Amino acid sequence: MARVLVACEYSGRVRQAFRDLGHDAWSCDLYEPAEDGSPWHREGDAERIAYEGGWDLMICHPPCTYLTNSGERWMKGNPERQAARKEAVRFAVALMGAPIPMIAMENPIGHLSTAYRKPDQIIQPHQFGHPETKSTCLWLKGLPKLAPTDDVREAMSRLSLAERSRIHWMPPGPERWKERSRTYEGIARAMAAQWGPLLNDLQEAA
């Protein structure tokens, strides 16, 4: 059975989408337990877990606090934040370099595009059934681009700006980062449906 690691995920949405299709999928997060209470979640360093071997596919969501364009204005003259950004880049690049045949890394548009490389693809929630906008970059290794499954852009255009930009309009609060970091269910299902068969091919070729 193919093994899938979903790194830096506490919600379990991507992990569960792969498990629903019969894959041995696990999520991990350094600080957060599984939001859904799943036993297929490990609390620990994602980099160490990724490099321990035995994984066929990894989908990783490295923290974007110091990588987004929105935080750029706080970097100048702030050596602590600059050091944190440097470590965030190192961590993301290390995940992409893990000894895993297929890797997808997601992050908002931001610093990784210059500090690492341009993303292979930029997707939107409305391409996968969610009438919202949230530009998400994908860096891919051994994987094809994710194909849209249900583009509801036309329906989204009839919504108010606040509705279609819900993520960006969230008020400040202790849970805001969690709400903003969850993978949309339509995107999680698309990943499992489109990349899952590649895992089957990998197992057959082994």
PABAKOL-958823 format. One line per 10 residues: their letters; for each residue x, y, z of N, C-alpha, C. Coordinates in Angstrom, 3 decimals, decimal comma. Example, Ala and Ser with C-alpha at 12.3 -4.5 7.8 and 13.67 -1.06 7.14 Angstrom:
REM residues 2
as = 13,190:-5,690:7,800:12,300:-4,500:7,800:13,200:-3,300:7,800  12,850:-2,250:7,080:13,670:-1,060:7,140:12,900:0,030:7,870
This chain:
REM residues 206
marvlvacey = 0,843:-1,198:0,000:0,000:0,000:0,000:0,884:1,256:0,000  0,568:2,205:-0,865:1,349:3,435:-0,968:1,201:4,258:0,303  2,297:4,920:0,687:2,310:5,729:1,900:2,379:7,211:1,535  1,505:7,977:2,153:1,388:9,408:1,865:1,603:10,186:3,152  2,441:11,211:3,083:2,652:12,107:4,218:2,107:13,479:3,860  1,243:14,003:4,707:0,743:15,367:4,545:1,365:16,173:5,674  2,413:16,902:5,340:3,220:17,580:6,355:2,675:18,957:6,699  2,741:19,287:7,966:2,268:20,583:8,484:0,763:20,737:8,255  0,036:19,666:8,509:-1,425:19,709:8,387:-2,053:19,238:9,687  -2,866:20,076:10,295:-3,566:19,691:11,511:-5,036:19,362:11,232
sgrvrqafrd = -5,577:19,881:10,111:-7,006:19,709:9,835:-7,348:18,296:9,383  -6,410:17,637:8,716:-6,646:16,277:8,238:-7,410:16,183:6,933  -7,698:17,291:6,304:-8,527:17,241:5,093:-7,838:16,505:3,943  -6,570:16,825:3,705:-5,859:16,167:2,608:-5,573:14,714:2,973  -5,128:14,511:4,216:-4,873:13,138:4,670:-6,103:12,255:4,510  -7,258:12,755:4,930:-8,470:11,944:4,865:-8,924:11,704:3,435  -8,702:12,683:2,547:-9,079:12,495:1,135:-8,318:11,317:0,530  -7,039:11,174:0,893:-6,259:10,044:0,401:-6,660:8,743:1,092  -6,952:8,798:2,367:-7,375:7,589:3,072:-8,710:7,086:2,534  -9,587:8,001:2,154:-10,885:7,605:1,587:-10,722:6,803:0,304
lghdawscdl = -9,583:6,977:-0,360:-9,319:6,243:-1,600:-8,400:5,046:-1,367  -8,190:4,690:-0,109:-7,473:3,470:0,213:-5,981:3,582:0,413  -5,455:4,790:0,510:-4,018:4,966:0,694:-3,666:5,071:2,180  -2,466:4,666:2,514:-1,970:4,748:3,885:-1,431:6,153:4,109  -2,328:7,072:4,388:-1,976:8,485:4,486:-1,917:8,940:5,945  -0,896:9,755:6,221:-0,675:10,295:7,555:-0,460:11,809:7,471  -0,916:12,501:8,472:-0,614:13,928:8,601:0,344:14,114:9,766  1,023:15,250:9,781:1,897:15,560:10,911:1,964:17,067:11,107  2,211:17,454:12,343:2,375:18,862:12,668:3,236:18,954:13,920  4,076:19,962:13,972:5,014:20,086:15,083:4,310:20,382:16,403
yepaedgspw = 3,273:21,209:16,362:2,648:21,662:17,597:1,190:21,225:17,756  0,478:21,052:16,653:-0,960:20,854:16,720:-1,356:19,375:16,626  -2,281:18,930:17,483:-2,850:17,588:17,318:-3,824:17,592:16,145  -4,284:16,434:15,748:-5,235:16,347:14,642:-6,563:16,976:15,045  -7,035:17,890:14,248:-8,295:18,567:14,551:-9,463:17,582:14,558  -9,382:16,554:13,712:-10,472:15,578:13,631:-10,264:14,397:14,584  -9,229:14,474:15,425:-8,993:13,400:16,382:-8,503:12,101:15,768  -8,007:12,151:14,549:-7,601:10,942:13,845:-6,366:10,298:14,479  -6,306:8,959:14,496:-5,098:8,283:14,971:-3,986:8,294:13,925  -4,298:8,736:12,706:-3,306:8,753:11,625:-2,644:10,130:11,527
hregdaeria = -2,226:10,614:12,680:-1,579:11,916:12,778:-0,421:11,811:13,749  0,696:12,428:13,366:1,879:12,405:14,219:2,258:13,834:14,606  2,507:14,050:15,866:3,014:15,345:16,320:4,537:15,266:16,348  5,169:16,061:15,514:6,620:16,021:15,437:7,133:16,867:14,295  8,455:16,930:14,183:9,124:17,736:13,174:8,891:17,146:11,784  8,227:17,899:10,925:7,896:17,417:9,586:9,148:17,095:8,774  10,189:17,875:8,945:11,423:17,625:8,196:12,017:16,273:8,583  12,060:15,991:9,871:12,608:14,713:10,322:11,751:13,554:9,834  10,438:13,706:9,913:9,534:12,643:9,485:9,642:12,414:7,977  9,770:13,495:7,208:9,881:13,367:5,757:11,142:12,625:5,352
yeggwdlmic = 12,209:12,830:6,117:13,497:12,227:5,769:13,703:10,845:6,377  12,732:10,344:7,133:12,919:9,033:7,746:12,755:7,899:6,740  12,226:8,208:5,557:12,115:7,213:4,493:10,785:6,468:4,509  10,506:5,801:3,387:9,313:4,974:3,298:8,082:5,661:2,758  8,187:6,940:2,405:7,034:7,672:1,864:7,085:7,663:0,338  5,910:7,573:-0,281:5,822:7,592:-1,747:5,393:8,958:-2,273  4,633:9,668:-1,482:4,133:10,997:-1,868:4,060:11,868:-0,623  4,476:13,110:-0,764:4,303:14,067:0,326:3,643:15,325:-0,217  2,652:15,790:0,500:2,047:17,096:0,247:2,340:17,930:1,487  3,034:19,044:1,315:3,474:19,807:2,479:2,975:21,242:2,439
hppctyltns = 2,712:21,750:3,614:2,170:23,099:3,793:3,052:23,867:4,773  4,277:24,204:4,389:5,157:24,899:5,339:4,546:26,217:5,803  4,733:26,568:7,076:4,153:27,807:7,608:4,542:29,020:6,761  3,545:29,871:6,501:3,767:30,993:5,585:3,891:32,338:6,296  3,922:32,331:7,635:3,942:33,582:8,399:5,000:34,551:7,910  6,206:34,043:7,651:7,315:34,908:7,253:7,590:34,868:5,748  6,694:34,228:5,003:6,924:34,064:3,567:5,951:34,833:2,695  4,847:35,303:3,254:3,832:35,973:2,447:4,246:37,396:2,096  3,701:37,895:1,001:3,957:39,279:0,601:3,379:40,269:1,608  2,308:39,856:2,288:1,659:40,777:3,232:2,564:41,118:4,416
gerwmkgnpe = 3,545:40,257:4,714:4,434:40,526:5,830:5,718:41,231:5,436  5,819:41,583:4,161:7,054:42,181:3,645:7,414:43,478:4,365  6,415:44,290:4,681:6,683:45,608:5,271:7,292:45,512:6,667  7,177:44,351:7,310:7,710:44,202:8,660:9,144:43,679:8,665  9,686:43,374:7,490:11,012:42,770:7,421:12,157:43,784:7,548  12,010:44,921:6,918:13,093:45,901:6,874:13,460:46,376:8,278  14,747:46,281:8,593:15,226:46,745:9,886:14,849:45,864:11,053  14,394:44,641:10,768:13,995:43,727:11,833:14,787:42,430:11,691  15,967:42,344:12,299:16,817:41,169:12,122:16,181:39,870:12,607  15,327:39,943:13,631:14,680:38,725:14,123:13,730:38,152:13,082
rqaarkeavr = 12,944:39,008:12,464:12,017:38,538:11,434:12,785:38,093:10,187  13,877:38,763:9,883:14,689:38,351:8,739:15,287:36,972:8,968  15,733:36,714:10,193:16,271:35,394:10,526:15,177:34,330:10,465  13,974:34,698:10,919:12,852:33,763:10,876:12,471:33,451:9,433  12,527:34,452:8,568:12,236:34,224:7,150:13,277:33,291:6,537  14,533:33,521:6,860:15,609:32,672:6,331:15,394:31,215:6,728  15,001:30,992:7,981:14,740:29,633:8,442:13,502:29,053:7,767  12,491:29,883:7,534:11,287:29,411:6,856:11,599:28,956:5,436  12,463:29,687:4,744:12,877:29,294:3,398:13,674:27,996:3,458  14,607:27,913:4,407:15,423:26,703:4,530:14,539:25,476:4,749
favalmgapi = 13,546:25,623:5,621:12,631:24,530:5,934:11,851:24,088:4,699  11,309:25,052:3,961:10,533:24,732:2,762:11,388:24,030:1,715  12,587:24,542:1,477:13,483:23,936:0,490:13,898:22,535:0,940  14,109:22,355:2,245:14,467:21,042:2,771:13,342:20,034:2,529  12,102:20,457:2,707:10,976:19,565:2,451:10,935:19,152:0,978  11,166:20,097:0,081:11,160:19,773:-1,348:12,316:18,839:-1,717  13,376:18,839:-0,912:14,513:17,988:-1,189:14,454:16,631:-0,519  13,362:16,333:0,153:13,233:15,052:0,849:13,298:13,889:-0,137  13,794:12,732:0,308:13,914:11,562:-0,574:12,580:10,867:-0,798  11,677:11,576:-1,432:10,330:11,084:-1,707:10,074:11,285:-3,204
pmiamenpig = 9,615:10,264:-3,927:9,477:10,371:-5,393:8,559:11,486:-5,869  7,467:11,715:-5,133:6,483:12,710:-5,566:6,209:13,681:-4,418  6,349:14,968:-4,700:6,152:15,992:-3,674:5,367:17,163:-4,257  4,426:17,664:-3,484:3,734:18,914:-3,804:3,832:19,816:-2,583  4,278:21,028:-2,781:4,342:22,005:-1,700:3,443:23,177:-2,041  2,642:23,615:-1,066:1,753:24,748:-1,308:2,089:25,892:-0,379  1,896:27,105:-0,880:2,129:28,331:-0,119:1,478:29,481:-0,876  1,115:30,550:-0,180:0,601:31,718:-0,897:1,683:32,346:-1,779  1,263:33,214:-2,660:2,223:33,969:-3,454:3,088:34,785:-2,501  4,402:34,677:-2,651:5,261:35,391:-1,720:6,737:35,181:-1,963
hlstayrkpd = 7,489:35,131:-0,884:8,944:35,172:-0,920:9,569:33,930:-1,559  8,912:32,780:-1,472:9,500:31,560:-2,023:9,710:31,651:-3,535  8,902:32,457:-4,200:9,031:32,584:-5,656:10,373:33,166:-6,067  10,985:33,949:-5,178:12,298:34,519:-5,476:13,411:33,807:-4,709  13,147:33,429:-3,460:14,182:32,794:-2,645:14,411:31,343:-3,034  13,392:30,706:-3,619:13,516:29,300:-4,046:13,395:29,230:-5,564  12,205:29,207:-6,077:11,974:29,254:-7,522:10,508:29,560:-7,765  10,187:29,892:-9,002:8,801:30,155:-9,364:7,969:28,885:-9,168  6,730:29,017:-8,741:5,884:27,833:-8,585:5,554:27,210:-9,938  5,230:25,946:-9,918:4,833:25,253:-11,143:3,402:25,593:-11,532
qiiqphqfgh = 2,614:26,021:-10,551:1,198:26,250:-10,808:0,635:27,159:-9,730  -0,362:27,969:-10,095:-1,115:28,758:-9,133:-2,588:28,402:-9,300  -3,215:27,950:-8,234:-4,611:27,523:-8,305:-5,491:28,437:-7,459  -6,807:28,359:-7,723:-7,797:29,136:-6,987:-8,897:28,192:-6,474  -9,483:28,475:-5,324:-10,571:27,635:-4,811:-11,742:27,515:-5,786  -12,025:28,597:-6,526:-13,193:28,554:-7,419:-13,019:27,543:-8,555  -11,787:27,082:-8,794:-11,564:26,048:-9,804:-11,960:24,666:-9,305  -12,242:24,565:-8,004:-12,528:23,270:-7,396:-13,824:23,290:-6,586  -14,753:24,147:-7,012:-16,090:24,125:-6,432:-16,359:25,088:-5,300  -15,372:25,909:-4,916:-15,563:26,857:-3,825:-15,595:28,275:-4,392
petkstclwl = -16,688:29,008:-4,255:-16,807:30,349:-4,857:-16,016:31,399:-4,087  -14,718:31,225:-4,041:-13,847:32,133:-3,322:-12,535:32,315:-4,085  -11,819:33,370:-3,720:-10,498:33,605:-4,298:-9,441:33,459:-3,210  -8,393:32,747:-3,526:-7,231:32,617:-2,649:-6,110:32,008:-3,492  -5,255:32,849:-4,014:-4,181:32,362:-4,887:-3,247:31,455:-4,091  -3,101:30,243:-4,565:-2,253:29,260:-3,887:-1,237:28,705:-4,867  0,038:28,837:-4,517:1,117:28,333:-5,370:1,381:26,862:-5,076  1,697:26,117:-6,117:2,108:24,725:-5,968:3,474:24,533:-6,604  4,408:23,996:-5,833:5,698:23,560:-6,352:5,640:22,045:-6,435  5,958:21,488:-7,580:5,737:20,065:-7,821:7,025:19,324:-8,153
kglpklaptd = 7,124:18,106:-7,660:8,233:17,209:-7,975:7,647:15,844:-8,299  7,815:15,413:-9,547:7,306:14,111:-9,959:5,804:14,035:-10,068  5,137:15,178:-10,135:3,679:15,223:-10,201:3,225:16,145:-11,328  2,099:15,823:-11,968:1,539:16,743:-12,965:0,793:17,871:-12,285  0,507:18,907:-13,034:-0,285:20,012:-12,496:-1,682:19,514:-12,139  -2,269:20,148:-11,159:-3,608:19,789:-10,719:-4,635:20,380:-11,688  -5,500:19,538:-12,222:-6,510:19,995:-13,182:-7,763:20,466:-12,450  -8,324:21,616:-12,838:-9,566:22,084:-12,224:-10,671:21,039:-12,359  -11,529:20,958:-11,365:-12,588:19,946:-11,368:-13,992:20,527:-11,478  -14,194:21,737:-10,966:-15,535:22,336:-10,954:-15,387:23,845:-10,821
dvreamsrls = -15,181:24,513:-11,943:-14,913:25,950:-11,895:-16,222:26,726:-11,739  -16,362:27,384:-10,590:-17,586:28,135:-10,290:-17,301:29,635:-10,300  -16,382:30,039:-11,140:-16,005:31,455:-11,180:-17,183:32,334:-11,561  -18,013:31,878:-12,492:-19,154:32,698:-12,922:-20,111:32,935:-11,762  -20,408:31,876:-11,010:-21,299:32,029:-9,856:-20,639:32,907:-8,802  -19,338:32,757:-8,638:-18,616:33,563:-7,655:-18,683:35,045:-7,990  -18,668:35,371:-9,279:-18,661:36,776:-9,698:-19,923:37,511:-9,269  -20,977:36,770:-8,941:-22,231:37,397:-8,520:-22,269:37,631:-7,002  -21,242:37,176:-6,303:-21,177:37,366:-4,862:-20,518:38,700:-4,526  -20,712:39,133:-3,308:-20,060:40,355:-2,857:-18,564:40,114:-2,697
laersrihwm = -17,804:41,188:-2,664:-16,363:41,070:-2,497:-16,031:40,372:-1,176  -16,781:40,686:-0,133:-16,535:40,074:1,172:-16,780:38,578:1,142  -17,782:38,145:0,364:-18,095:36,714:0,287:-17,043:35,951:-0,502  -16,639:36,500:-1,639:-15,679:35,759:-2,451:-14,237:35,927:-1,974  -14,027:36,871:-1,070:-12,703:37,049:-0,468:-12,776:36,807:1,040  -13,562:35,814:1,420:-13,831:35,533:2,834:-12,548:35,378:3,649  -11,583:34,642:3,099:-10,342:34,371:3,824:-9,595:35,675:4,154  -9,569:36,597:3,186:-8,831:37,844:3,381:-9,548:38,811:4,320  -10,867:38,643:4,462:-11,647:39,563:5,279:-11,862:39,054:6,696  -11,261:37,944:7,059:-11,442:37,418:8,411:-10,912:38,406:9,447
ppgperwker = -11,654:38,637:10,506:-11,181:39,571:11,539:-10,014:38,958:12,319  -9,165:39,805:12,892:-8,051:39,288:13,696:-8,567:38,462:14,868  -7,770:37,479:15,255:-8,154:36,626:16,382:-7,212:35,451:16,493  -7,250:34,752:17,628:-6,314:33,642:17,858:-6,510:32,466:16,913  -7,703:32,315:16,331:-7,974:31,182:15,448:-7,897:31,556:13,965  -7,569:32,804:13,683:-7,565:33,272:12,293:-6,585:32,475:11,429  -5,398:32,218:11,953:-4,388:31,513:11,170:-4,841:30,096:10,831  -5,595:29,477:11,748:-6,090:28,129:11,486:-7,101:28,135:10,346  -8,019:29,079:10,397:-9,039:29,159:9,356:-8,405:29,428:7,995  -7,379:30,266:7,979:-6,736:30,633:6,721:-5,855:29,516:6,169
srtyegiara = -5,418:28,609:7,030:-4,472:27,587:6,586:-5,132:26,293:6,123  -6,408:26,126:6,392:-7,076:24,882:5,990:-7,138:24,747:4,469  -6,813:23,556:3,978:-6,960:23,267:2,555:-8,443:23,123:2,234  -8,888:23,725:1,162:-10,277:23,581:0,740:-10,553:22,113:0,401  -11,733:21,641:0,787:-12,052:20,230:0,590:-12,038:19,834:-0,880  -12,483:20,739:-1,761:-12,477:20,429:-3,190:-11,069:20,236:-3,722  -10,123:21,018:-3,210:-8,737:20,874:-3,632:-8,152:19,587:-3,071  -8,466:19,278:-1,815:-7,978:18,033:-1,202:-8,470:16,820:-1,977  -9,747:16,817:-2,349:-10,295:15,688:-3,107:-9,652:15,580:-4,488  -9,373:16,727:-5,111:-8,739:16,718:-6,431:-7,332:16,138:-6,339
maaqwgplln = -6,597:16,502:-5,303:-5,255:15,949:-5,116:-5,302:14,431:-5,008  -6,219:13,942:-4,189:-6,318:12,499:-3,986:-6,772:11,783:-5,265  -7,754:12,360:-5,950:-8,292:11,716:-7,146:-7,301:11,720:-8,303  -6,531:12,799:-8,448:-5,632:12,920:-9,599:-4,240:12,366:-9,334  -3,755:12,496:-8,115:-2,403:12,022:-7,816:-2,400:10,620:-7,206  -3,536:10,214:-6,656:-3,629:8,874:-6,085:-3,322:7,762:-7,077  -3,875:7,803:-8,302:-3,573:6,753:-9,279:-2,084:6,632:-9,600  -1,335:7,715:-9,490:0,104:7,652:-9,725:0,787:6,806:-8,666  0,234:6,803:-7,475:0,764:5,961:-6,408:0,557:4,482:-6,745  -0,595:4,174:-7,331:-0,853:2,799:-7,747:0,143:2,360:-8,811
dlqeaa = 0,418:3,255:-9,756:1,398:2,936:-10,810:2,778:2,725:-10,202  3,104:3,521:-9,205:4,422:3,404:-8,557:4,546:2,056:-7,846  3,475:1,636:-7,203:3,493:0,354:-6,497:3,624:-0,814:-7,475  2,929:-0,727:-8,610:2,998:-1,794:-9,597:4,369:-1,918:-10,236  5,050:-0,770:-10,371:6,365:-0,773:-10,995:7,470:-1,235:-10,045  7,172:-1,200:-8,751:8,190:-1,558:-7,742:8,493:-3,059:-7,764
